[in-house]
Amino acid sequence: MNWDQVQGKWKEMKGRVREEWGELTDDDLAEAEGNREQLEGKIQQRYGKTKEEARKAVNDFIDKL
């Protein structure tokens, strides 16, 4: 699966994103609305990760789908 597919199915994917990153709130996911950069930014904020770490985490998540 690629990010375009995730973005297209965002409402369905929010549950999986919450399973992966439980500290993200519903508001965080609503703000991200399938935007990868926004999601990475929220992961950085909530988990104290660097931009590169957040990007890798999202890549790993996509690879698992």
C-alpha positions as CSV (number, residue, x, y, z in Angstrom):
1,M,0.0,0.0,0.0
2,N,1.2,3.5,-0.7
3,W,0.4,6.8,0.9
4,D,-2.1,7.8,-1.8
5,Q,-4.1,4.7,-0.9
6,V,-3.9,5.5,2.8
7,Q,-5.0,9.1,2.1
8,G,-7.9,7.9,0.0
9,K,-9.1,5.6,2.7
10,W,-8.3,7.9,5.6
11,K,-11.6,7.3,7.5
12,E,-10.9,3.6,7.5
13,M,-7.2,4.0,8.2
14,K,-7.6,6.2,11.3
15,G,-8.3,3.1,13.4
16,R,-5.1,1.5,12.3
17,V,-3.2,4.7,12.9
18,R,-4.6,4.9,16.4
19,E,-3.5,1.3,17.0
20,E,0.0,2.2,15.9
21,W,0.3,5.5,17.7
22,G,-2.2,5.4,20.6
23,E,-1.1,8.8,22.0
24,L,-2.5,10.6,19.0
25,T,-5.9,12.0,19.7
26,D,-9.0,12.1,17.5
27,D,-8.3,15.9,17.1
28,D,-4.8,15.1,15.9
29,L,-6.1,12.7,13.3
30,A,-8.8,15.1,12.2
31,E,-6.2,17.8,11.7
32,A,-3.9,15.5,9.7
33,E,-6.8,14.4,7.5
34,G,-4.6,12.0,5.6
35,N,-1.8,14.5,5.0
36,R,1.4,12.6,5.6
37,E,3.4,15.7,6.7
38,Q,0.8,16.6,9.2
39,L,0.7,13.1,10.6
40,E,4.5,13.0,10.8
41,G,4.4,16.4,12.7
42,K,1.8,15.0,15.2
43,I,4.0,12.0,15.8
44,Q,7.0,14.2,16.4
45,Q,5.0,16.3,18.9
46,R,3.4,13.4,20.8
47,Y,6.4,11.1,20.9
48,G,9.4,13.5,20.9
49,K,10.8,12.1,17.7
50,T,12.9,13.8,15.1
51,K,11.5,14.5,11.6
52,E,13.6,11.6,10.2
53,E,12.4,9.2,13.0
54,A,8.7,10.2,12.4
55,R,9.1,9.7,8.6
56,K,10.7,6.2,9.1
57,A,7.9,5.3,11.5
58,V,5.3,6.2,8.9
59,N,7.2,4.3,6.2
60,D,7.4,1.2,8.4
61,F,3.6,1.6,9.1
62,I,2.8,1.7,5.4
63,D,5.1,-1.3,4.7
64,K,3.1,-3.3,7.3
65,L,-0.3,-2.6,5.6
